[in-house]
Amino acid sequence: MKYLKTFENLLEPQIGDYVKCDPPGFEDEFFKKNIGRLIKIDIEHHGSEMKFYQIKFDVKVPEDIMKSFGSALGDNTLSLNDYEVSNFAKTKEDLETKLNANKYNL
């Protein structure tokens, strides 16, 4: 069984990290099944103090989600608030391990 390296835990995701998105009030299978990769962090987005993350997915993002989260960023890329990212890790395998550990309450 894999273990999580606690000394590498950071409080916020960094560019290049893999992220699991969980936008509140948006129950969709796409976010439950897919992991994205953080490609850009916008600190000041239209004068707001929130951080916005540009997240690129390996699979095609459905049209209804692209309309909700902005499709001007390009194919398979969404802009999400910092509170819409629920988990992150440096590698995809580490994130999957962390999600499985949370799923089975380990």
C-alpha positions in Angstrom: 0.0 0.0 0.0 1.2 3.5 -0.8 1.8 6.0 1.8 1.4 9.8 1.7 4.5 11.9 2.1 3.3 14.3 4.8 6.5 16.5 4.6 5.4 17.5 1.0 2.0 18.7 2.0 1.3 22.3 1.1 -1.7 24.4 1.9 -2.4 25.5 -1.6 -2.0 23.8 -5.0 0.9 24.9 -7.2 1.1 25.1 -11.0 1.5 21.6 -12.4 -0.4 19.9 -9.5 -3.2 17.5 -10.2 -6.5 18.6 -8.7 -9.9 17.2 -7.9 -12.7 19.7 -8.5 -15.9 19.8 -6.5 -18.0 22.9 -7.4 -20.8 23.4 -4.8 -24.3 22.9 -6.2 -23.0 21.3 -9.4 -23.6 17.6 -9.2 -22.2 16.1 -12.4 -20.4 12.8 -13.1 -17.7 14.7 -15.0 -16.3 16.2 -11.8 -16.7 12.9 -9.9 -14.7 10.9 -12.4 -12.0 13.2 -13.7 -8.9 14.7 -12.4 -7.5 17.9 -13.9 -4.1 19.6 -13.9 -3.5 23.2 -12.7 -2.0 25.2 -15.5 -2.4 28.8 -14.2 -3.2 30.8 -11.1 -5.0 34.1 -11.4 -4.6 36.1 -8.2 -6.5 39.2 -9.3 -9.4 38.2 -11.5 -11.6 41.1 -12.5 -10.9 43.0 -9.3 -11.9 40.2 -6.9 -9.7 39.0 -4.1 -10.4 35.3 -4.8 -7.9 33.1 -6.5 -9.0 31.5 -9.8 -7.3 28.3 -11.1 -7.2 27.4 -14.7 -7.5 23.6 -14.8 -6.9 21.5 -17.9 -8.6 18.1 -18.2 -7.3 15.2 -20.4 -10.8 14.3 -21.5 -13.4 16.4 -23.3 -15.4 18.7 -21.1 -19.1 18.5 -21.7 -20.7 21.6 -23.4 -23.0 22.5 -20.5 -20.0 22.6 -18.1 -18.0 24.7 -20.6 -20.9 27.2 -20.7 -21.2 27.4 -16.9 -17.4 27.8 -16.2 -16.3 29.8 -19.3 -15.2 28.3 -22.6 -13.0 31.2 -23.7 -9.9 29.5 -22.2 -9.7 26.8 -24.8 -10.5 23.2 -25.2 -10.9 21.2 -21.9 -9.8 24.1 -19.7 -12.0 25.5 -17.0 -11.5 28.5 -14.6 -12.6 27.6 -11.1 -12.4 29.4 -7.7 -10.0 28.3 -5.1 -12.8 26.9 -2.9 -14.0 24.7 -5.8 -10.8 22.6 -5.7 -11.3 19.9 -3.0 -8.0 18.0 -3.2 -4.6 18.3 -4.9 -1.3 16.5 -5.2 2.0 16.6 -7.2 1.3 13.4 -9.1 -1.9 11.8 -10.4 -1.1 8.6 -8.5 -0.7 10.4 -5.2 -4.0 12.2 -5.7 -5.8 8.9 -6.5 -4.3 7.4 -3.4 -5.5 10.3 -1.3 -9.0 10.1 -2.8 -9.2 6.4 -2.2 -8.0 6.8 1.4 -10.7 9.4 2.0 -13.3 7.3 0.3 -12.6 4.3 2.5 -12.0 6.5 5.6 -8.4 5.4 6.1 
